[in-house]
Amino acid sequence: MTGDVAVAGAGMHPWGKWGRSFVEYGTKAARAALADAGLDWTAIQSVVGANTVRCGYPGQVAGATFARALGWQGARVTSVYAACASGARAIDTARAQILSGMVDTVLVVGADAAPKGFFAPSGGDRPDDPDWLRFRVLGATNPAYFALWARRRMAVYGDTPEDFAAVKVKNAAAGAANRHARYRSPVTAEQVAASPVVADPLRLLDICATSDGAAALVLSSVDFARRHGVADPVRIRAVSSVSPRHPRTALDLPDIATDSAAGPGPVPDAFRPSIARAAYEEAGIGPEDLSLAEVYDLSTALELEWYEDLGLCAAGEGAGLLREGATALGGRVPVNPSGGLASFGEAVPAQAIAQVCELVQQLRGRAGDRQVAGARVGITANQGLFGHGSSVIAVR
């Protein structure tokens, strides 16, 4: 199923560590999105919530949880979980409902109240759970995997810790101008180098934090938007959803070993590049058409990987693209003009929705000091645990 849906409204609750319920954050983001759309809550025909499993039973039925918090009014409710890709999958679910003709308006909400420190598996013994095994067998937290990717880039492509630090400097400069970001101070390369090592070669300022936050979108059919006076809305043109192909020859969360490449024939295309490629094919565009990109910079080194996965440059050329200034504000294709996870931290079910909120503001020309001149096409990219890959393309 393909076709455009309109973004009628976008809203966010600031990221931080607020010590309150994820329901409060999500409700405020939802109300902000409704106000931005100029719609009353009763005009919403469906609610799709991105789940937050850590927040207990209400988090696992997020669609109903937010509908109840806003006041029951008869809308259908759906809840979606896909780890870090939950928000993108929620957007895709809403889009499918609209394009099928089932509804005209959908509220998409994601919110989280994240723990302090590393994400960890829930309690109990689960020896058949890869996520449990990597903690219990290897003691491998998320930053351990981020460091493996960084080491690989250093060994294969010649990237340096200074290149990684430059990503943080770039994103912190953008985040300083974003009122929703958690960290709003510029950062120097010297500050990155002076921060503690977490997983060599990555330091504390190379790795995103865990945060509280929320984001919401009101999506509608294009006809509905036009009937309500929006002649040229921002439109979501593509949402990709891909999974890996066997054999997987690169170690990634939460696996503790790669597949053997012996015997199965040609090794298929890598997982991460396939995420954007599927979105490009659906939207009928290519990387040369992009005005900006929002990517999942769980670490500074992973942002460089995304440059290549999005087709902004060839494999191994990500650091060079960064050094040229092409991905900074004012560059050829700014990446993470929101400030990225480096400035927000990770609020898992909200983050992919927040990426789209940034595209919306940029394509509307309302991003203030972060505005990408002449922005017409934007892409997001994120990867959720257990092979959930998603990308959203928005146009105007």
HELIX and SHEET records of a PDB file:
HELIX    1   1 PHE A   22  ALA A   37  1                                  16    
HELIX    2   2 TRP A   41  ALA A   43  5                                   3    
HELIX    3   3 VAL A   53  CYS A   55  5                                   3    
HELIX    4   4 TYR A   57  GLN A   60  1                                   4    
HELIX    5   5 ALA A   62  LEU A   70  1                                   9    
HELIX    6   6 ALA A   83  ALA A   85  5                                   3    
HELIX    7   7 SER A   86  LEU A   99  1                                  14    
HELIX    8   8 PRO A  130  LEU A  138  1                                   9    
HELIX    9   9 ASN A  142  TYR A  157  1                                  16    
HELIX   10  10 PRO A  161  GLY A  175  1                                  15    
HELIX   11  11 ALA A  189  ALA A  194  1                                   6    
HELIX   12  12 LEU A  204  ASP A  206  5                                   3    
HELIX   13  13 VAL A  222  ARG A  227  1                                   6    
HELIX   14  14 PHE A  271  ALA A  283  1                                  13    
HELIX   15  15 PRO A  287  ASP A  289  5                                   3    
HELIX   16  16 THR A  300  ASP A  309  1                                  10    
HELIX   17  17 GLY A  318  ARG A  323  1                                   6    
HELIX   18  18 GLY A  340  PHE A  344  1                                   5    
HELIX   19  19 VAL A  348  ARG A  364  1                                  17    
HELIX   20  20 GLY A  368  ARG A  370  5                                   3    
SHEET    1   A 9 ARG A  76  VAL A  80  0                                        
SHEET    2   A 9 SER A  46  ALA A  50  1                                        
SHEET    3   A 9 THR A 105  ALA A 113  1                                        
SHEET    4   A 9 ASP A 212  SER A 220 -1                                        
SHEET    5   A 9 VAL A   5  GLY A  16 -1                                        
SHEET    6   A 9 ARG A 235  VAL A 242 -1                                        
SHEET    7   A 9 HIS A 388  VAL A 395 -1                                        
SHEET    8   A 9 VAL A 377  GLY A 384 -1                                        
SHEET    9   A 9 LEU A 292  VAL A 295  1                                        
SHEET    1   B 2 VAL A 197  ALA A 199  0                                        
SHEET    2   B 2 LEU A 202  ARG A 203 -1                                        
END                                                                             
